Structures are given as structure tokens and as C-alpha cells.
Amino acid sequence: MPNYKLTYFPVKALGEPIRFILSYAKIEFEDDRFAREDWPKLKDQMPFGQVPVLEVDGKKMHQSPAISRYFAKQCGLVGKNDLEAYEIDAAVDTIHDLRARIGAYSYETQPEAKEQKLKEMKERVPYMLKRLNEQVKKNGGYFVGGALSWADLTFVALLDYLNFMAKYDILEEYDALKELKEKVLAIPQIKAWVAKRPESDCISRFPKNSNMSTYKLYYFNITGMGEPVRFVLNYGGVKFEDVRYSFEEWPKHKAEMPMGQMPVLEIDGKKYNQSKSICRYLAKKFKLYGSNELEALEIDAAADDVDDMRIPLSQYYWEKDPAFKAVLKEKAMDKYKTSMALFEERVKKNGGFLVGSKVSWADLLFAGFCDYLSMVLGHDINKDYPEMQKLRKTVLSNPGLKAYIDKRPKTDM
């Protein structure tokens, strides 16, 4: 049995879903909680300078959803098949979208920007919660498949943190989500964990028979979040309908999409959202997901790292207020330079890839974002990073991808 050590702040927040899953699975772990004032001297010891971090026999792993998924696989919380695993991944990503929306308001310090973030939170959060509530109702009281999954544990584990940031009980009007919370907290292992945990200052390619399936990808006529999905599909040689809406057409199609957002992949008539979850589902089919569960964890974490770089760059690019845009630019450029330096070092160490010694969906995710992020930056994202230039060139040498790039529509972005 490996030795596990989970390092995080002395709060619930992003560490609690991992603690819930470990407790549910009855996996012993060291719950290492450091004081906030100790963080500056610990930061450089952590991958990408962030926590939570899981040590497995001394090897440090990061990205909380990737860690949670790793343990969920060990205790039967990832669904009965790959499609259910995808749906669970998508639910978790949506929960973290909800967290990010509330967090954007909570952590904002500029009064005018905070007021705008509050308005956005009041519009978006009820919309998301209503759909999550309906999802639980349709699935027998759980997010997916009528059975407990790590999505359910993640949601309930994050609730205190979400309420703390939102400054109200976000479940007040959503009975199915309330019932889910009570069910999860009544699980003996979870009940025991909650009773003993420390007080926190934040309370409360495809198989042969799959060629019968039809695939349709919905997104805007830009690269953006849709391009990594297009990259993975073309890399795997899968034929799909590439539906591209103009921004003017989007309002009349928004209600047709899960959670009212894109990209969405339709498989045999059923729509699935969340771009990284879609990529991960396809990656399993195309052998782009590592050779074992630990490699899968590392690939998931690398993909999350790439997305962590994209998010502040996107926020900066789309911000309209000049003063706030300048603040966001400084943060975004710092994250870009720090992340790319770490990617450069990692790819050089791994012989040309983000993880292991062969291409994974994390490499495709990065390559898929390159055009968009280069536009945001105003220069080639890889101009100072030769290893990342070589990585992108390696990915684009795939025949399926090369053919796609030669024929893909021209876009403004």
C-alpha cells in the first residue's frame, strides 16, 4: 500500500473533495495542514507553486480534480463505463465552473469590479444550480447513473466553501441538491470524517464497433475552447460534423446546450458539455491517456496546468474596463511566463512531451490553444520556448491533424 500525504492550507476548499474521497475509500493518509504564514517558504517546493498536493511514496502530484479522479478509480466512483466516466467528469468540471464563478466575486478587491462580479454571480449561479438540480432529479438522486460518484462527493465537500464565498446558502431553493447533500453526509465514512476533521477558518483511437456512432461538435467559428476537441477528434481519425455558430446566432441556440455553453459534443443524438471532459473521454479511445493510472493522473494535471494558464489570459483579453484590464494583464503575463518556463523544463526532461515519452491529450490541448493564446498575447506563445515549439510541431505532424489544419475554416480568432 502506497503512503499518501495530502498537503493543503488549514481549510476545506479545494482540499476537502480529496479528503472526502480518501475517507469514503478508507484509505489512510497524512492530512498535512500548514499555517498560512508558512506558505511563502513552502510555495517553491510545490509543483507549479500551488496546493493541494498529494505525495505518493514521496512523489508530489498536484491538481485537485486529477487527484480526486485517481482515488475515485480505486474505489468504484467513476461510473460503469467510459461514457458514465465522461458524464461524471463533466459534472465535476461544471461544479468547478460554479466554484470559479463564485470565487471571482469573493476574491475581487476592487469595488467597481466586485460589484460587476456580484451581478454576474447572481445571474449565472442560479442558472447553473437549477440545471444541476434538474440533473440530480433525472438521475435518481445523484449526478450520474443513479449511483454515488466522485462528482457527488466533490459537490458536497465544496459546499461549505461555496457558501462561505457567496455569503448565503446556495442550496436554499434546490431540493434535489439538498437531498443529495444529506445522503452524502449520512454515509458512515463521510459522517466519521466530518465528526473528526479539524475546525476550518472557511466554514461554512475508438473500438471497431464505435464507427456506427455519429459525432457532432458545436462551437463558435473560432479556435478557442473548441479547437482542442477538434484536434483530438482529428488526431484519432474520427469523422464528425463541425458545427460553427456565429456570435449573432448563439442566443437562439443557447438554451439547446447543457449548462447553456459550448463546446458541446453530440454523440448519437445526445449532447455532452465540458471541453476537457470531452477530450479526456476521447483520449481514452485513442490511447492518449497514459499507460497506467498514475500517468493518467499526471496527464490530467498537465491539462489542468495548461488551462490554468489559459484562464487569466482569457480574462485579461476579454475585460473591457481599461483600468482593470491593466491589472489583469500583469497577473496574466506573470502566470504565462511562470507556466511556460515550467512547461519548457518538463518537456525537455520528458523527451519532448508534457508527460511520459509519447503524445497525450495534454499535448493536444496545449497545441490546440496555441493559435488562440498567441492572438491574446500578440505574439507566438512559444517564441521564447524552443521545447514547446518542438512539441507543437510534433503534434501537428500527425496526418489527421495536418489534413484538418489545411482545410479548417479561416476565423477572426
C-alpha positions in Angstrom: 0.0 0.0 0.0 1.5 3.4 -1.0 2.0 6.1 1.6 -0.2 9.1 1.0 0.4 12.7 2.3 -2.1 15.5 1.4 -0.7 19.0 1.8 -3.0 22.0 1.9 -4.0 25.1 3.9 -5.9 24.6 7.1 -9.2 25.0 5.3 -11.7 22.9 3.4 -11.9 24.5 0.0 -10.1 22.5 -2.8 -8.6 20.0 -0.3 -11.9 18.8 1.0 -13.1 16.8 -2.0 -9.9 14.7 -1.8 -10.3 14.2 1.9 -13.9 13.1 1.3 -12.9 10.5 -1.3 -10.0 9.2 0.8 -12.3 8.9 3.8 -15.0 7.2 1.7 -12.5 4.7 0.4 -11.0 4.1 3.9 -7.5 5.0 2.6 -5.2 6.2 5.3 -3.4 9.4 4.6 -1.4 12.1 6.4 -3.5 15.3 6.4 -0.8 17.9 6.4 -2.2 21.3 7.1 0.3 24.2 7.1 -0.2 27.6 8.6 -0.9 30.4 6.1 2.1 32.4 7.2 4.3 29.3 6.3 3.1 29.3 2.7 5.7 31.6 1.1 8.6 29.4 2.2 6.7 26.2 1.1 5.4 27.5 -2.3 8.6 26.8 -4.3 8.5 23.2 -3.1 5.2 22.5 -4.8 4.6 21.7 -8.5 3.5 24.9 -10.1 3.6 26.6 -6.7 0.1 25.7 -5.7 -1.8 23.3 -3.4 -3.4 20.9 -2.7 -0.5 18.5 -3.4 -0.6 14.7 -2.9 2.6 12.9 -2.2 2.6 9.2 -3.3 5.6 7.5 -1.8 7.4 10.8 -1.8 6.4 11.8 -5.4 4.4 15.0 -5.5 1.2 15.2 -7.5 -1.0 18.3 -8.0 -4.3 19.5 -9.4 -7.2 18.6 -7.1 -9.6 17.1 -9.7 -6.9 14.9 -11.1 -6.0 13.6 -7.6 -9.7 13.1 -6.8 -10.2 11.1 -10.0 -7.1 9.0 -9.3 -8.6 7.8 -5.9 -12.2 7.6 -7.3 -10.9 5.0 -9.8 -9.6 2.9 -6.9 -13.0 2.8 -5.0 -15.6 2.4 -7.8 -16.8 6.0 -8.0 -16.1 6.6 -11.8 -19.2 5.0 -13.3 -19.9 1.7 -15.0 -18.3 2.6 -18.4 -16.3 5.3 -20.2 -19.5 7.3 -21.1 -20.6 7.4 -17.5 -17.0 8.3 -16.5 -17.2 11.2 -19.0 -20.6 12.4 -17.6 -19.0 12.3 -14.1 -16.0 14.3 -15.3 -18.3 16.8 -16.9 -20.4 17.2 -13.7 -17.2 17.8 -11.7 -16.0 20.4 -14.3 -19.3 22.1 -14.1 -19.1 22.2 -10.3 -15.7 23.8 -10.5 -17.1 26.3 -13.1 -19.7 27.1 -10.4 -16.9 27.5 -7.8 -14.8 29.7 -10.1 -17.9 32.0 -10.8 -18.5 32.5 -7.1 -14.8 32.8 -6.3 -14.4 35.5 -8.9 -16.7 37.6 -6.9 -15.4 36.6 -3.5 -11.8 37.3 -4.2 -12.2 40.5 -6.1 -10.8 43.5 -4.2 -11.6 46.5 -6.5 -15.1 47.8 -5.5 -16.4 48.6 -9.0 -15.2 45.2 -10.4 -16.6 43.4 -7.4 -20.0 44.9 -8.0 -19.9 43.7 -11.6 -18.8 40.3 -10.4 -21.6 40.1 -8.0 -24.1 41.0 -10.7 -22.6 38.2 -12.9 -22.7 35.7 -10.0 -26.4 36.5 -9.3 -27.2 35.8 -12.9 -25.1 32.8 -13.6 -25.1 30.8 -10.3 -28.9 30.3 -10.0 -28.9 29.3 -13.7 -26.2 26.6 -13.1 -27.8 25.4 -9.8 -31.2 25.0 -11.4 -29.7 22.7 -14.1 -27.6 20.8 -11.6 -30.8 20.3 -9.5 -32.7 19.0 -12.6 -29.8 16.7 -13.4 -29.9 15.1 -9.9 -33.7 14.7 -10.2 -33.4 12.9 -13.5 -30.6 10.6 -12.3 -32.3 9.1 -9.2 -30.8 11.5 -6.7 -27.3 11.6 -7.9 -25.5 13.5 -10.7 -24.9 10.4 -12.9 -26.3 7.0 -13.4 -28.5 6.8 -10.3 -25.5 5.9 -8.1 -22.9 7.6 -6.0 -19.9 9.0 -7.8 -17.0 11.3 -7.1 -19.0 14.1 -8.6 -21.5 13.8 -5.7 -18.7 13.8 -3.1 -16.9 16.7 -4.8 -20.1 18.8 -4.7 -20.9 18.2 -1.1 -17.3 18.6 0.0 -17.2 22.0 -1.6 -20.5 23.3 -0.3 -19.2 25.0 2.9 -16.5 26.8 0.8 -19.1 27.9 -1.8 -21.5 29.2 0.8 -18.6 31.0 2.6 -17.6 32.8 -0.6 -21.2 33.5 -1.8 -22.2 34.7 1.7 -25.5 32.7 1.6 -26.8 29.1 1.4 -26.7 28.5 -2.3 -28.9 25.3 -2.0 -31.8 27.2 -0.3 -34.1 26.8 -3.4 -32.9 23.4 -4.7 -34.5 20.4 -3.0 -32.8 17.7 -5.0 -29.3 19.1 -4.3 -30.3 19.4 -0.6 -31.3 15.8 -0.5 -28.0 14.8 -2.2 -26.1 16.7 0.4 -27.9 14.9 3.2 -27.3 11.5 1.6 -23.6 12.1 1.2 -23.2 13.3 4.7 -25.1 10.3 6.1 -22.5 7.9 4.5 -20.8 6.3 7.6 -17.2 7.0 6.4 -18.1 10.7 5.5 -20.0 11.1 8.7 -17.0 9.9 10.7 -14.6 12.2 8.8 -16.8 15.3 9.3 -17.0 14.5 13.0 -13.2 14.3 13.5 -11.8 16.8 11.0 -10.2 19.9 12.3 -12.0 23.2 12.5 -11.5 25.3 9.5 -11.5 29.1 9.1 -13.5 28.7 5.9 -16.7 27.3 7.2 -19.4 27.1 6.3 -8.3 5.7 -31.0 -12.1 4.0 -31.0 -13.2 0.3 -30.7 -14.2 -1.3 -34.0 -17.9 -1.2 -33.3 -17.9 2.5 -32.5 -17.8 3.5 -36.1 -21.6 3.3 -36.0 -21.7 6.4 -33.8 -22.2 9.9 -35.2 -20.4 12.9 -33.8 -21.3 16.5 -34.0 -19.3 19.3 -32.4 -21.0 22.6 -31.6 -18.9 25.7 -31.1 -18.3 29.2 -32.4 -16.4 29.8 -35.6 -13.2 30.4 -33.7 -10.4 28.3 -32.3 -10.8 28.9 -28.6 -12.1 26.2 -26.4 -13.4 24.1 -29.3 -10.0 23.7 -31.0 -8.5 21.1 -28.6 -11.6 18.9 -29.1 -11.3 19.3 -32.9 -7.6 18.4 -32.5 -8.3 15.2 -30.5 -11.1 14.1 -32.9 -8.9 14.7 -36.0 -5.8 13.1 -34.3 -7.9 9.9 -33.8 -9.2 9.9 -37.4 -12.9 10.3 -36.3 -15.3 11.8 -38.8 -17.5 14.5 -37.2 -19.8 17.3 -38.1 -18.1 20.6 -37.2 -21.0 22.9 -36.5 -19.8 26.5 -36.1 -22.2 29.2 -34.9 -21.7 32.9 -35.4 -21.9 35.1 -32.3 -25.2 36.5 -33.7 -26.7 33.0 -34.0 -25.7 32.0 -30.5 -28.6 33.4 -28.5 -31.2 31.3 -30.3 -29.2 28.1 -29.7 -28.0 28.7 -26.1 -31.0 27.0 -24.5 -30.3 23.9 -26.5 -27.0 23.3 -24.8 -26.2 21.7 -21.5 -25.5 24.5 -19.0 -26.0 27.0 -21.8 -22.5 26.9 -23.0 -20.2 25.4 -25.7 -18.3 23.5 -26.9 -20.7 20.6 -26.9 -20.1 17.2 -28.4 -23.2 15.3 -29.6 -22.8 11.5 -29.7 -25.7 9.6 -31.4 -28.0 12.5 -30.6 -27.1 13.1 -27.0 -25.3 16.3 -26.1 -22.3 16.4 -23.8 -20.5 19.5 -22.5 -17.3 20.5 -20.8 -14.3 20.6 -23.2 -11.7 18.9 -21.0 -14.0 16.1 -20.1 -14.8 15.5 -23.8 -11.1 15.5 -24.6 -10.4 13.0 -21.8 -13.3 10.7 -22.9 -11.9 10.7 -26.5 -8.3 10.4 -25.3 -9.2 7.0 -23.6 -10.3 5.8 -27.0 -7.3 7.0 -28.9 -4.7 5.7 -26.3 -3.8 9.3 -25.4 -4.3 8.8 -21.7 -1.0 7.2 -20.5 -0.1 3.6 -19.8 -1.3 3.4 -16.1 -3.4 5.3 -13.6 -0.5 7.4 -12.3 0.3 8.5 -15.8 -3.3 9.3 -16.3 -3.2 11.5 -13.2 -0.1 13.3 -14.4 -1.8 13.9 -17.8 -4.9 15.2 -16.2 -2.8 17.5 -14.0 -0.8 18.7 -17.0 -4.0 19.5 -18.9 -5.3 21.5 -15.8 -2.0 23.3 -15.7 -2.4 24.4 -19.4 -5.9 25.5 -18.6 -4.8 27.4 -15.5 -2.5 29.4 -17.8 -5.3 30.0 -20.4 -7.9 31.3 -17.9 -6.1 34.5 -16.7 -5.0 35.3 -20.3 -8.6 35.0 -21.5 -9.9 37.1 -18.6 -7.4 39.8 -19.4 -8.2 39.7 -23.1 -12.0 40.0 -22.8 -12.0 42.6 -20.0 -13.5 45.9 -21.2 -12.6 48.2 -18.3 -9.2 49.7 -19.2 -8.0 50.1 -15.6 -9.0 46.6 -14.5 -7.6 45.2 -17.8 -4.2 46.6 -16.9 -4.4 44.8 -13.5 -5.4 41.6 -15.1 -2.7 41.9 -17.8 0.1 42.0 -15.2 -1.3 38.8 -13.4 -1.9 37.0 -16.7 1.6 37.7 -18.1 3.2 36.6 -14.8 1.2 33.3 -15.0 2.1 32.9 -18.7 5.8 33.3 -18.1 5.9 31.1 -15.0 3.8 28.3 -16.6 5.7 28.3 -19.9 9.1 28.1 -18.1 7.9 25.1 -16.1 6.4 23.5 -19.2 9.7 24.1 -21.1 11.6 22.3 -18.3 9.1 19.5 -18.1 9.0 18.8 -21.9 12.8 18.8 -22.1 13.0 16.4 -19.2 10.4 14.1 -20.8 12.0 14.0 -24.2 9.5 16.2 -26.0 6.2 15.7 -24.2 4.4 17.0 -21.2 4.0 13.6 -19.7 5.9 10.3 -20.3 7.6 9.6 -23.6 4.7 9.9 -26.0 2.0 12.3 -27.0 -1.0 12.6 -24.7 -4.2 14.6 -24.8 -2.5 17.3 -22.6 -0.1 17.9 -25.5 -3.0 18.2 -27.9 -4.8 20.6 -25.5 -1.8 22.8 -25.4 -1.3 22.7 -29.2 -5.0 23.4 -29.7 -4.8 26.5 -27.6 -1.6 27.9 -29.3 -3.3 29.9 -32.0 -5.9 31.5 -29.6 -3.4 32.3 -26.9 -0.9 33.7 -29.4 -3.6 36.1 -30.5 -4.3 37.1 -26.9 -0.6 37.7 -26.3 0.0 39.5 -29.6 2.9 37.2 -30.5 3.7 33.5 -30.9 3.1 31.9 -27.5 6.2 29.7 -28.0 8.6 32.3 -29.3 10.9 32.1 -26.3 10.4 28.4 -25.6 12.1 26.1 -28.1 11.0 22.9 -26.4 7.4 24.0 -26.6 7.9 24.9 -30.3 9.1 21.4 -31.0 6.2 19.9 -29.0 3.6 21.8 -31.1 5.4 20.8 -34.3 5.4 17.1 -33.2 1.6 17.3 -32.5 0.9 19.0 -35.8 2.8 16.4 -37.8 0.0 13.9 -37.2 -1.6 13.1 -40.6 -5.2 13.7 -39.4 -4.3 17.0 -37.7 -2.2 18.1 -40.7 -5.2 17.5 -43.0 -7.5 19.3 -40.7 -5.4 22.4 -40.4 -5.0 22.6 -44.2 -8.8 22.6 -44.6 -10.2 24.3 -41.5 -12.2 27.5 -41.9 -10.5 30.8 -41.6 -11.6 32.6 -38.4 -11.2 36.1 -36.8 -9.6 34.4 -33.8 
